[in-house]
């Protein structure tokens, strides 16, 4: 919109032109010129005006041309002048260009960088200067400081002319002292303590670690949203007439801190009365009732009501009624303080899927995506099927994003499903090094492709060479063999490892397969054949073997021919990084299908993930293991050994096992015999440190032990606690964790704890 000065100039020109050109109407123009322009070409100005040489001069035409020149936005003044020449009348448009900003400087800013402040500017270098944009920039800079706690920061501006059409702009920042929120007070809260309401808010009071956590910083948008969070909390606890006032922020008398006050009118608490159904019911009311979480007599919760609406909508959606509506009708009884809820259902049309359109997958074949879909073309619509389809696609690990949305089809009862994915690199080639608390320094090289040939095949070629181990492996797995639900794959591998009492060399291969019973339950079976050699025993182990009458402590080359099977239930939300759900598995391995070694091993593993608050995730894990003889003693290297970063942190790796001698003294040679039974439990809480790079912190508590046949399980339990960091680094998952034993063992463990480090494949 033209400025007041612009409008005034036009009005003055109109008055002048009326007196100057009134007598000149009808004169012929021989030329039209532009003067006063420096940056804007004359041709660009002449292009927007209507008057041309040879036209007759009229006041209304010159007025229109002046307005057109103003609209270009580059001029603060435009005038029309008439000059006489030998050839006739010349019309001159005299313009004054707006000033350009040639330099922007900042002074006094210490807490925020100049680059950061420049992001708040409404204008840029070499752009037209505007006082309105300058004022907006000052407001935004003050807000940036306010968001950092500098509530009293002031910004002064100075505009200087560099030339007739060039300006310099200087910002002087007076930051002042940081002002934080000292107190958050509530007026009218009776049902909940102020401390409880403060815990719901994102805005916090200052404390002695505010410099680290940012607590106490005032942000207007966040504080207003906190009022909504408090309202929601009351509504979820039966206070349906709750009113939360807008937060009032004031400086204290000394201007050193902020006080926040929030007024609350609670009203009465209501409970759920009768729950009913009406409308177009697809199932008996009693069956629908069983699916709800709300119960009569319980405190009314708006969040729970939303959940129940979603559940009922999915019931209809899973039967093809994509446009079903569930309208909760509530009736308040102010005397009894109850709310009766009636769910009114309208099913709408039965909807089928017309087409499934896939986009964003230049590498991954369409069939790899389609086989993860839980809706089909010509099949009925399913809301749960669509949600599960998205989850399946993300669980593949091939995509950064996978969006599944519906769009109108060719008829009102048809929908198209649009699958839009964003692929991410699934192949890695790495050569590097690392350190493992178990194997020492490790040199690593690997080629892995989780989506080989775009067919979803998993291929790997890897090698690692460490101070006490060497491992080489080659494998290929097809999770949908011949486009069926069967998984088929195989591996060949070779490894050498230096254990405490002997060296072990192993060469083997396997053939494996599996079949998913549904999206959550899967089976797996594997046959493997291994040739292993135990050699270079310690003196203590050699003495033990000499006195062994049963062959439990072998040396030399033996073979193992075994079959392994497992069944797994996985209900986690995202298998690459779960935040909710469970993983339950049971496996059994039998060695004795030929070969020298014979045993039967059983392992049960249960892990539970649940979010505590936002991205604060807790997990609990319990593993029980048992191995028994199958006609001959179990080889020592097949038994259970605990300790280290993957079981009991804080205890030396592979040392939590029965030993010989059973109660070693300082200086006694110790042989770790391995165990027939194991118990491992872990409790962890993970939280983000730097989300953008995948860095997390972890707090943990471990417990467990391993036992032989003569010891009762759970008879003696070891425990530890600690903390660490985890990073999804470019060369593999990294873990750095420090564990402290609660009940350290004499001779073996350090009471101060152990720092353990691992990088590579997550076990």
Long-range contacts (C-beta under 8 A, 24 or more apart in sequence): 2-70, 3-76, 5-76, 5-77, 6-70, 6-76, 6-77, 9-77, 9-78, 9-79, 10-63, 10-66, 10-67, 10-70, 13-63, 13-66, 13-78, 13-79, 13-80, 14-59, 14-63, 17-59, 17-62, 17-63, 17-80, 18-59, 20-82, 21-57, 21-58, 21-59, 21-62, 21-82, 22-59, 24-57, 24-82, 24-89, 25-56, 25-57, 25-58, 25-59, 26-56, 26-57, 26-58, 27-56, 27-57, 27-88, 27-89, 28-54, 28-55, 28-56, 28-57, 28-88, 28-89, 29-53, 29-54, 29-55, 29-56, 29-57, 29-88, 29-89, 29-90, 29-91, 30-54, 30-85, 30-87, 30-88, 30-89, 30-90, 31-85, 31-87, 31-90, 31-91, 32-90, 32-91, 32-92, 32-93, 33-90, 33-91, 33-92, 33-93, 34-92, 34-93, 34-95, 35-92, 35-93, 35-94, 35-95, 36-94, 36-95, 36-96, 36-97, 37-95, 37-97, 38-97, 38-164, 38-165, 39-74, 39-97, 39-100, 39-165, 40-72, 40-74, 40-75, 40-95, 40-97, 44-72, 45-69, 45-72, 45-93, 45-95, 48-72, 49-93, 51-91, 57-82, 57-89, 57-91, 62-91, 65-93, 66-93, 69-93, 69-95, 73-98, 73-128, 74-98, 74-128, 97-165, 98-128, 98-129, 98-165, 99-128, 99-129, 99-161, 99-165, 99-166, 99-167, 100-126, 100-127, 100-128, 100-129, 100-165, 100-166, 100-167, 101-125, 101-126, 101-127, 101-128, 101-129, 101-167, 101-168, 101-169, 102-126, 102-162, 102-166, 102-167, 102-168, 103-162, 103-168, 103-169, 104-168, 104-169, 104-170, 104-171, 105-168, 105-169, 105-170, 105-171, 106-170, 106-171, 106-172, 106-173, 107-170, 107-171, 107-172, 107-173, 108-172, 108-173, 108-174, 108-175, 109-173, 109-175, 110-175, 111-145, 111-148, 111-150, 111-175, 112-144, 112-145, 112-148, 116-144, 117-141, 117-144, 117-171, 117-173, 120-144, 129-159, 129-167, 129-169, 134-159, 134-169, 137-171, 138-171, 141-171, 141-173, 145-173, 145-175, 146-218, 146-219, 146-220, 147-217, 147-219, 148-178, 148-217, 149-178, 149-179, 149-180, 149-216, 149-217, 149-218, 150-175, 150-176, 150-177, 150-178, 150-179, 151-179, 151-218, 151-251, 151-258, 152-176, 152-177, 152-179, 152-255, 177-256, 179-218, 179-251, 179-255, 179-256, 179-257, 179-258, 180-206, 180-210, 180-215, 180-216, 180-217, 180-218, 180-257, 180-258, 181-205, 181-206, 181-216, 181-217, 181-218, 181-257, 181-258, 181-259, 181-260, 182-206, 182-216, 182-252, 182-257, 182-258, 182-259, 183-257, 183-259, 183-260, 184-260, 184-261, 184-262, 185-259, 185-260, 185-261, 185-262, 186-261, 186-262, 186-263, 186-264, 187-261, 187-262, 187-263, 187-264, 188-263, 188-264, 188-265, 188-266, 189-264, 189-266, 190-266, 191-234, 191-237, 191-239, 191-266, 191-269, 192-233, 192-234, 192-237, 197-230, 197-233, 200-226, 200-229, 200-230, 200-233, 201-226, 201-229, 201-230, 202-226, 202-229, 203-260, 206-257, 218-249, 218-258, 218-260, 223-247, 223-249, 223-260, 227-262, 230-262, 230-264, 232-302, 232-303, 234-266, 235-301, 235-302, 235-303, 236-301, 236-302, 236-303, 236-304, 237-269, 237-299, 237-301, 238-269, 238-270, 238-271, 238-299, 238-300, 238-301, 239-266, 239-267, 239-268, 239-269, 239-270, 240-267, 240-270, 240-300, 240-302, 240-332, 240-339, 241-265, 241-266, 241-267, 241-268, 242-266, 242-267, 243-267, 268-334, 268-337, 269-299, 269-337, 270-299, 270-300, 270-332, 270-337, 270-338, 270-339, 271-297, 271-298, 271-299, 271-300, 271-337, 271-338, 271-339, 272-296, 272-297, 272-298, 272-299, 272-300, 272-338, 272-339, 272-341, 273-331, 273-333, 273-336, 273-338, 273-339, 273-340, 273-341, 274-340, 274-341, 275-340, 275-341, 275-342, 275-343, 276-340, 276-341, 276-342, 276-343, 277-342, 277-343, 277-345, 278-342, 278-343, 278-344, 278-345, 279-343, 279-344, 279-345, 279-346, 280-345, 280-346, 280-347, 281-345, 282-315, 282-316, 282-319, 282-321, 282-345, 282-347, 283-315, 288-312, 288-315, 288-343, 291-315, 294-341, 300-339, 305-341, 308-343, 309-343, 312-343, 312-345, 313-383, 314-383, 314-384, 316-345, 316-347, 317-381, 317-382, 317-383, 317-384, 318-382, 318-383, 318-384, 318-385, 319-380, 320-350, 320-351, 320-352, 320-380, 320-381, 320-382, 321-347, 321-348, 321-349, 321-350, 321-351, 321-381, 322-348, 322-349, 322-351, 322-381, 322-383, 322-406, 322-415, 323-348, 323-349, 323-351, 324-348, 349-412, 349-413, 350-380, 350-413, 351-380, 351-381, 351-413, 351-414, 351-415, 352-378, 352-379, 352-380, 352-381, 352-413, 352-414, 352-415, 353-377, 353-378, 353-379, 353-380, 353-381, 353-414, 353-415, 353-416, 353-417, 354-378, 354-409, 354-410, 354-414, 354-415, 354-416, 355-409, 355-416, 355-417, 356-416, 356-417, 356-419, 357-416, 357-417, 357-418, 357-419, 358-419, 358-421, 359-418, 359-419, 359-420, 359-421, 360-420, 360-421, 360-422, 360-423, 361-421, 361-423, 362-423, 363-423, 363-451, 363-454, 364-398, 364-421, 364-423, 364-451, 364-454, 364-456, 365-454, 365-455, 365-456, 367-483, 368-396, 368-398, 368-451, 368-454, 368-455, 368-456, 368-480, 369-393, 369-419, 369-421, 371-480, 371-483, 372-396, 373-417, 373-419, 374-519, 375-417, 381-406, 381-415, 386-417, 388-519, 389-419, 391-573, 391-574, 392-519, 393-419, 393-421, 394-574, 394-576, 395-574, 395-575, 395-576, 396-451, 396-456, 397-426, 397-450, 397-576, 398-423, 398-424, 398-426, 398-450, 398-451, 398-456, 399-423, 399-424, 400-424, 426-450, 426-451, 427-451, 430-731, 430-732, 432-731, 434-731, 434-758, 434-759, 434-760, 435-757, 435-759, 436-466, 436-757, 436-758, 436-759, 436-760, 437-644, 437-645, 437-653, 437-754, 437-755, 437-756, 437-757, 437-758, 438-468, 438-469, 438-644, 438-645, 438-653, 438-654, 438-758, 439-466, 439-467, 439-468, 439-469, 439-497, 440-466, 440-467, 440-468, 441-466, 441-467, 442-466, 442-467, 442-469, 442-760, 444-731, 444-760, 452-476, 456-480, 458-489, 464-760, 468-497, 468-498, 469-495, 469-496, 469-497, 469-498, 470-494, 470-495, 470-496, 470-497, 471-495, 471-496, 477-512, 481-513, 485-515, 485-516, 486-513, 486-514, 486-515, 487-512, 487-513, 487-514, 487-515, 487-524, 488-512, 488-513, 489-513, 499-637, 499-654, 500-538, 500-654, 500-655, 500-670, 500-671, 500-672, 501-537, 501-538, 501-540, 501-541, 501-671, 501-672, 502-534, 502-535, 502-536, 502-537, 502-538, 502-541, 502-555, 502-637, 503-534, 503-535, 503-536, 504-532, 504-533, 504-534, 504-637, 505-532, 505-533, 505-535, 506-530, 506-531, 506-532, 506-533, 507-531, 507-532, 508-532, 508-560, 520-569, 520-570, 520-571, 521-567, 521-568, 521-569, 522-567, 522-568, 522-570, 523-565, 523-566, 523-567, 523-568, 524-564, 524-565, 524-566, 524-567, 524-568, 525-563, 525-564, 525-565, 525-566, 526-563, 526-564, 526-565, 527-561, 527-562, 527-563, 527-564, 527-593, 528-560, 528-561, 528-562, 528-564, 529-559, 529-560, 529-561, 529-595, 530-559, 530-560, 531-557, 531-558, 531-559, 532-557, 532-558, 532-559, 532-560, 532-637, 533-557, 533-558, 534-558, 534-637, 538-669, 538-671, 539-669, 540-660, 540-669, 540-670, 540-671, 541-671, 544-660, 544-671, 550-633, 551-632, 551-633, 552-633, 552-634, 552-635, 552-636, 553-636, 554-635, 554-636, 558-595, 558-596, 558-597, 558-635, 559-594, 559-595, 559-596, 559-597, 560-591, 560-595, 560-596, 560-597, 561-591, 561-592, 561-593, 561-594, 561-595, 562-589, 562-590, 562-591, 562-592, 562-593, 562-595, 563-589, 563-590, 563-593, 564-588, 564-589, 565-589, 572-609, 578-609, 578-617, 578-619, 579-609, 579-611, 579-615, 579-617, 580-609, 580-610, 580-611, 581-608, 581-609, 582-606, 582-607, 582-608, 582-609, 583-607, 590-630, 591-630, 591-638, 592-630, 592-631, 597-635, 597-638, 598-629, 598-630, 598-631, 598-632, 599-627, 599-628, 599-629, 599-630, 599-634, 599-635, 599-638, 600-627, 600-628, 600-630, 601-625, 601-626, 601-627, 601-628, 601-638, 602-626, 602-627, 612-685, 615-687, 615-688, 615-691, 616-685, 616-686, 616-687, 617-685, 617-686, 617-687, 618-683, 618-684, 618-685, 619-682, 619-683, 619-684, 619-685, 619-686, 620-681, 620-682, 620-683, 620-684, 621-680, 621-681, 621-682, 621-683, 621-684, 622-679, 622-680, 622-681, 623-678, 623-679, 623-680, 623-681, 623-704, 624-678, 624-679, 625-677, 625-678, 625-679, 625-680, 626-676, 626-677, 626-678, 627-676, 627-677, 628-676, 634-674, 634-676, 636-673, 636-674, 637-674, 638-674, 639-673, 639-674, 639-675, 639-676, 640-674, 640-675, 640-676, 640-677, 640-678, 640-706, 641-672, 641-674, 641-675, 641-706, 642-675, 642-678, 642-680, 642-704, 642-705, 642-706, 644-756, 645-735, 645-737, 645-756, 645-757, 645-758, 646-763, 647-680, 647-702, 647-704, 648-680, 648-702, 648-703, 648-704, 648-718, 648-720, 648-739, 649-700, 649-702, 649-720, 649-722, 649-737, 649-738, 649-739, 649-754, 649-756, 650-702, 650-720, 650-721, 650-722, 650-739, 650-740, 650-741, 650-749, 650-753, 650-754, 651-718, 651-720, 651-739, 651-741, 651-744, 651-745, 651-748, 651-749, 651-754, 652-748, 652-749, 652-754, 655-748, 656-704, 656-705, 656-706, 656-718, 657-706, 658-706, 658-707, 658-708, 658-711, 664-747, 665-747, 666-747, 668-747, 670-747, 670-748, 673-708, 674-706, 675-706, 675-707, 675-708, 676-707, 676-708, 676-709, 677-706, 677-707, 677-708, 677-711, 677-713, 678-704, 678-705, 678-706, 678-707, 679-704, 679-705, 679-706, 679-707, 679-713, 679-714, 679-717, 680-704, 686-726, 689-725, 693-727, 694-727, 694-728, 694-729, 695-725, 695-726, 695-727, 696-725, 696-726, 696-727, 697-723, 697-724, 697-725, 697-726, 698-723, 698-724, 698-725, 698-726, 698-737, 699-723, 700-724, 700-737, 700-739, 702-739, 718-742, 718-743, 718-745, 719-743, 720-753, 722-753, 729-759, 731-759, 732-759, 732-760, 732-761, 733-759, 733-760, 733-761, 733-762, 734-758, 734-759, 735-759
